[in-house]
């Protein structure tokens, strides 16, 4: 069943520091009836590449993820909640609700970032000055997220697209710590906080005719975007709609056996003999070619050699 009828009215609920608690109160009241949570993040790109020897490509991929998440700061998070039939909450109105959380910590004047990534976010309408002035304190967000019912809950299903970095930033916010040194430690935390995950990029491996990033997949499945590309609320909604269309068209029955895999990283549910190649892991939202040159960058304003790098999938 389609997530939204054509012409459906969407309200992207902008969440700032002054309305954070009331919006979380709404979410706490919804989670039992709307247990599917599509998630997307926006962050300042990728600025570090690890140097040294690695046992395999998965170890390199994870070290790259860890180095960047540890150093950089979350800018925006989008959440789309839906029920078993794909319906979104409306609170008795004619508007279907999506949440977009705006964080305060990232500062373009002081922090490291990939220049192309931040410029693309600017062009997409993100106001960094407004985020600094009105944005959410990430520590307070983490506290409210812990008590929201959407984490540490085996009855919640997280829906994402190529989302290692997305979950990395959420874990950093939840734990107030750098990511674990090993993938084993990383997935121990993933399994604790997000017991059931469906990564659409992993599901696509079982659909022979499908390829590309999220925008390309949505186009192939005739899913229409609502809202602005490269803003987390709209991207999470597109993720939710695309997941529903993919599930209805290509899978019958339970998706349980496909859960728990993050595309591009090794974990307990993935085949260690088929590690995702370097170029696949760094297939960014821009879907531009990737250079395999490894370097470690410490400048503040960085132009990423791959072009815009906003979170692996679009």
N, C-alpha and C positions, 0 to 999 in steps of 0.2 A: 504494500500500500504506500502511496506517495506521502511524504512527510507533510507537504503543504499543497493546498489546492492553488491553481493558477490565480493570481491576483490577490492572494492572501496578504493581509496587512501585518507587518512586522514592527515590533517596538524593540529597538536595541536600547536596553536600559544602561545608561552610562553610570558607572559606579565610581565615586570619588571618596575622599576621606570623610566627608560630612554625611554621606548616606550609606556608608559601608555596612554598619550594623543592621540597619533596617532592611537592606537588600539580602543580607545573609539570613535574617529572620524569615524572609519570604522563601528563600531556598530551602531552609530547614523544614519548612512546612510542606514542601513539594516532593522531597526526595523519595518518599515511599511510593508515590503514585507516578513519578517521572524518573525512573531509575537509570535511563540511558543518558549519559553525559558526554557530549561531544566537546572537545577542548582544543584550543589553539593558543599559541603565544606569539608575541612579537618581542624581539630582543635585538641588541646592537650588532648583529652579524657574527662573523668568525674572524678572529684576529690572531690566534695563536696556532702554530703547528708544532707538535712535539718533535724533538730530535733524539736520536739514540736508536738502539736495537729493540725490536719487538718480535715476539714469538710468532705472531700472525697478524693478518689485517684487522681482525676484530679487536685485538689489544690496541693497535694503533688508533682505530676509530674511537674506542672508548677513551683513550688518553686525550685525544683531541677534544672530545666532548667535555671531559672533566676540566681540562685546562681552561677552556673558554667559559664554561658555566661558573667555575670558581671565581674567575676574574670579572665577568661582566654582570650586568644588572637587568632584571626583567622590566620591560616597558609596559606591556599590556597582556591581559589574559581574557580570552573569550570562552564562555560556557553556554551551551545550548542543551537544555533538559528536554527529554521526550519520554513518552510512555511506550508500552509494548506495541501499540498500533502506530506509533510515529507522531502522535499528537503533541503539540507544544502547550505549555501553560498559558492561559489567557486571563485568569483572575476575573472571569465573568464578563469580559469585554470582547470586542471583535479583533483585538490585537494579540498576536502570538509573541511571547516574550523571549528575548535573548539577553544575556548579560555580558557587559564589557567593562572589565576592571582596569583602571588606569593608575599606574604606580609612580611614585615621586622620586625614587632614588637616582635614576639615571640622569646625568647632567652633561649636556653636550660640551660644556666649557671645561669640564674637569676629567671626564671619564674616557677610557679607551673605547673605540668603536670602529666598525668598518664603514667608511665614508659612503659607499654606494648604498648600503643597507639603510643607514639613517636618512639619507636623502630620499630614498624611495618611501620611507615611512612619512617623511615630511610631505611629499607629494600626495600621499594617500590621506592626508588630513590630520595626522597626529601633531598636536601642539605641545612641544616639549616644555615650553615655558609654563603653560597651564598645568601640565603634569607635575612640574616642580612645585607649583604654588598650591594646587588643590589635590594632588594625587594621594594615593593610599600609601600608608606606612606598611611596608611588606611584613614586618614582624607582627603587627596587629592583624594583618590579613591572615598570616599563618596560624595565629591563635584561633581566629574565627573559623578558618577552614577545618582545623582539627575537630571542632565541635559542631560542624555543619551537618554531619551525617553522610557526606558524599565521599569521605575518605575513611579508611579502616572499616569498610562495609562490604562484605561479600555479596550483598544484594544489589550493588551498583555496578553498571557496565560502562567502562570508559571507552569512548570511540575517538580515534585519532588518525592522523595521516603522517607516517614517517616521523615519529614523535619522540625519538630519543632525547633531543634537546628540550622539548616541551616538558617532559617528565623530569628531566634534570633540573630545570629551573623551579618546578614545583617542589621537588624534594629539597632543594636548597632553602626555599622559603619555609617549608614545613619543619625542617630540622635545625635551621639557623646554623648550618655547618657546611663546609665544603663537601663535595661528593666523595664517596668511598674511593679508596685507591684501586680497587679491583672491580671488575664486572660482577663477580660473585656478590660482593658487598652491595653493589648498586641494585642488582635484581632482588636481593633480600629485602631491601627497602621498598622497591617497587611492589613486590608481592605482599608486603605488609600494608602499605598505604593504598594501593590500587589493585586489589586481588584479581579483578577481571578486566583485561584490556583487549580491545580489538584494534589492531593497526591495519587500516585499509590497504596500505601499501603491501603488507604481507598477504592479505586476502587476495589481492590482484594476481599473485603468483598462481592461484588456482583458477583463474579466468583467462584462458589462452588469448582471447582477443583484446585484452585491456592492457594499456601501457601508459606511461607518462606520469606527470605530477597531478595534483588535485584538480587544478583548473582543466587540464586536458581530460582527465577521467570524467569530471562533471559534464564536460561538453559531449563526450562519447555517450554518456548515459542520459543526455538531454535534461540535465538538472540545471535550473536557472539560478544564478547568483542573485541574492538580495543584499544590498548594501555595498560597501566599498572594499575592494580587494586590498589585502595587506592591512586591514584592520581586524583585530582578533575576533570581534563579535560576529562579523559577516563570515569570516573564515570558519569559525566553529559551526555556524549554521549550514554553510555549504558542506562541511564535513558530515554533519548529521544527515542532511538530505541525501548525500551521495552514498553514505553507508546504507541507508534504508533502501535506496534504489538497487544498489549492488546486492544486498541480501535477498531482496524479492526476486531479482532477475537471474541470479546465478547460484543461489544456495537454497536447499530445502532442509528443513529440520534445524537442529541445534548447531550453533557455531562454536560450541564449547571447545572442540578439538583444535580450533585455530586461535584460541585465546592465549594471552601471555607472551606473545612474540613481538618484539620491537624490531622493525625492519632495519637491517644493517648492523645489528649487534648480536653477539652470541648470548644465548641464555638456555635455560633448562629445556625449553620446548623447541629449540631450533636444531637443525642438523649441523653438527660441527664440521662436517665435510663439505659444506656449501656456504662458506663465509661470504658475505656480501662483498663484492669487489670495491676497490677504492672509489672508482668513478660513480658507481651506483649509490654509495653512501653519501657522497657529496653532490648528488643530483638536487640542486637547489630549486627554490620556487621559480626562479627565472628560467630553469631548464637550459642554462647555458653550459658550454663545454667546461670541463674541469681540468686544471693543471695539476699534475702529480708532484710538482716541486714542493719540497718540505722545507719550511722555514719557521723561525720563531720571531714574532714581531712585537715590538714594545712601544712603538710610537702611538700617540694618542689618536690622531686622525688618520685612519688607515683605509686605503682603497683595496678591498679584497680582490685578489687576482681572479676570483671566480665570478665577480660581479655581485649583485644583490644576494645577500645570504640571510634570509629571514626565518628559516626554520624547517627546511627540508620537505618540500612537497608541492608547493604551489607552481 
